[in-house]
Amino acid sequence: MKMLNVALPKGRLGEKVYDMFEKAGFACPSIKENNRKLIFENEQVGVRYFWVKPSDVAIYVERGSADVGVAGKDILDEYKPDVYELLDMKMGKCDMCVAAKADFKDDRSRTLTVATKFTNIAKAHYASLGRDIDIIHLNGSIEIAPILGLSDVIVDIVETGTTLKENNLVVVERFMPISARLIANKANFKFKSERIEKLMSSLAIQTEQK
């Protein structure tokens, strides 16, 4: 039996995803043991799981180290990996938003300064609006950029909005819903299509029950 290699995002989302894979017939009991291992195999079922940073899942899949994986739509739209997007898992739901200080007013006579780690998503969004922007790429603590006057607005993922409120920011616009997606390596899909399609069908049934 060909081994199916699966990249799982570390954290709560990955644990929920594994539970769905287990119900789909791809169980690997050792993954639930309390240890620091990153790779787990079940040769009887023919599956190998490995934990990776959520933003790296698409890289492992695109490069073929993983046959399938689960990655956020934000990652897929930002980095455009050359993979198949097979299924909306309907998990990890949130929105890509524009946020700013409560008194923000967009002066369209000047360039808008946008702080974000999602540079490509922000550029595409404002290009669709015909708005000139100056992008400042930040990797963390994006919320403080408007407070310190570094930017006019931020573009970031918003789940509950608590962090924004605590920093006196408000959502100006929600423009892209995000959720976790099942993705597959294009070349490997051809060789393991039967197993991947079986997995996808079972996951689709489970997502419809959510």
C-alpha positions in Angstrom: 0.0 0.0 0.0 1.3 3.4 -1.0 1.9 5.6 2.1 -0.2 8.8 2.2 1.8 11.7 3.5 -0.2 14.3 5.4 1.0 17.7 6.6 -1.1 18.8 9.6 -1.0 22.4 11.0 0.3 22.4 14.6 -2.2 23.5 17.2 -5.9 23.1 17.9 -6.9 23.3 14.3 -4.6 20.4 13.4 -6.0 18.3 16.2 -9.5 18.8 14.9 -8.4 18.0 11.4 -6.7 14.8 12.6 -10.0 13.7 14.3 -11.7 14.1 10.9 -9.0 12.1 9.1 -9.3 9.4 11.7 -13.1 9.2 11.1 -12.3 9.0 7.4 -10.4 5.7 8.0 -6.8 7.2 8.3 -6.2 6.6 12.0 -2.8 6.8 13.5 -3.1 6.2 17.3 0.5 7.2 18.1 -0.2 10.8 17.2 -2.3 11.1 20.4 0.6 10.1 22.7 2.0 12.8 24.9 5.5 13.4 23.3 7.4 15.8 21.2 7.6 13.7 18.1 6.7 15.4 14.8 6.2 12.4 12.5 3.8 9.5 13.1 3.1 6.5 10.9 0.5 3.7 10.7 1.8 1.2 8.2 -1.3 -1.0 8.4 -3.5 1.9 7.2 -0.7 3.4 5.0 -0.6 6.9 6.4 2.1 9.1 7.7 1.4 12.4 9.5 3.7 15.2 10.4 3.1 18.4 12.3 4.3 21.6 10.7 3.8 25.4 11.3 0.4 26.3 9.8 2.0 28.8 7.3 4.4 26.0 6.1 1.8 23.4 5.2 1.4 24.6 1.7 5.2 24.5 1.1 5.4 20.9 2.1 2.5 20.0 -0.2 3.7 22.1 -3.1 7.2 20.6 -2.9 5.8 17.0 -2.7 7.0 16.1 0.8 3.3 15.9 1.7 0.7 14.5 -0.6 -2.1 16.4 1.1 -2.4 19.0 3.9 -4.7 21.5 5.4 -3.9 25.2 5.0 -5.8 28.5 5.6 -7.3 30.3 2.6 -5.3 33.3 3.7 -2.0 31.4 3.1 -3.2 30.1 -0.3 -4.3 33.6 -1.5 -1.2 35.3 -0.2 1.5 32.9 -1.5 -0.4 31.3 -4.4 1.2 27.8 -4.0 0.9 25.5 -7.1 -1.4 23.0 -5.4 -4.9 21.6 -5.9 -7.5 23.1 -3.5 -9.8 20.2 -3.0 -12.2 21.1 -0.2 -13.4 23.8 2.2 -13.1 22.1 5.6 -15.4 24.8 7.1 -13.0 25.1 10.1 -10.9 27.9 11.5 -13.4 30.5 10.1 -12.4 34.1 10.3 -12.3 37.2 8.0 -9.6 39.2 6.3 -10.4 42.8 7.4 -9.3 46.4 7.1 -9.1 48.0 10.6 -8.2 51.4 11.9 -8.6 53.8 14.8 -12.2 54.7 15.5 -11.9 58.2 14.2 -10.3 57.1 10.9 -11.6 58.9 7.7 -10.1 57.9 4.4 -8.7 61.0 2.6 -8.7 59.8 -1.0 -6.6 62.8 -2.1 -3.5 61.1 -0.7 -1.9 57.7 -0.7 -3.3 55.3 2.0 -0.6 53.7 4.2 -1.4 50.1 5.0 0.5 47.9 7.5 0.1 44.1 7.0 1.8 40.8 6.8 -0.6 39.9 3.9 1.1 42.1 1.3 -0.3 40.4 -1.8 -3.9 40.2 -0.5 -3.8 43.8 0.6 -2.5 44.9 -2.8 -5.1 42.9 -4.7 -7.9 44.3 -2.5 -7.0 47.9 -2.9 -6.2 47.5 -6.6 -9.8 46.3 -7.0 -11.0 49.5 -5.4 -8.6 51.6 -7.5 -7.0 53.0 -4.3 -3.3 54.1 -4.2 -1.6 52.6 -1.2 1.8 52.4 0.4 2.4 49.0 1.9 4.4 48.5 5.1 5.2 44.8 5.6 5.1 43.8 9.3 5.4 40.3 10.8 3.7 40.8 14.2 2.0 43.2 16.5 0.3 44.9 13.5 -2.4 46.5 15.7 0.0 49.1 17.1 0.9 50.5 13.6 -2.1 52.9 13.4 -1.8 53.8 17.1 1.8 54.9 16.7 1.1 56.6 13.4 3.1 54.2 11.3 0.1 53.4 9.1 -3.5 54.7 8.4 -5.0 51.2 8.5 -4.0 47.5 8.9 -5.1 44.5 6.9 -5.2 41.4 9.1 -7.2 38.3 10.0 -10.0 39.0 12.5 -11.7 36.1 14.4 -13.4 37.6 17.5 -12.2 41.2 17.2 -11.1 41.2 20.9 -7.5 42.3 20.1 -8.7 45.2 18.0 -11.0 46.4 20.7 -8.3 46.2 23.4 -6.2 48.4 21.2 -9.0 50.8 20.4 -9.3 49.8 16.7 -12.4 49.0 14.8 -13.1 47.0 11.7 -13.6 49.3 8.7 -14.3 46.5 6.2 -14.5 42.7 6.0 -13.6 41.7 2.5 -12.6 38.0 2.5 -13.9 35.0 4.4 -11.3 32.6 5.4 -11.4 28.9 6.4 -9.1 25.8 6.3 -8.8 24.0 3.0 -7.7 20.5 2.0 -4.9 20.8 -0.5 -3.0 18.3 -2.6 0.3 18.1 -4.5 -0.5 18.1 -8.2 1.9 15.3 -9.3 1.3 13.1 -6.3 -2.5 13.4 -6.7 -2.2 11.5 -10.0 -0.5 8.5 -8.4 -2.6 8.4 -5.3 -5.9 9.8 -6.6 -8.0 6.8 -5.4 -6.9 7.2 -1.8 -7.1 11.0 -1.8 -10.5 11.0 -3.4 -11.7 8.5 -0.8 -10.4 10.8 2.0 -11.9 13.9 0.3 -15.4 12.2 0.0 -15.4 11.3 3.7 -14.2 14.7 4.8 -16.9 16.4 2.6 -19.6 14.3 4.3 -18.2 15.4 7.7 -18.1 19.1 6.8 -21.7 19.0 5.6 -22.7 17.7 9.1 -21.1 20.8 10.8 
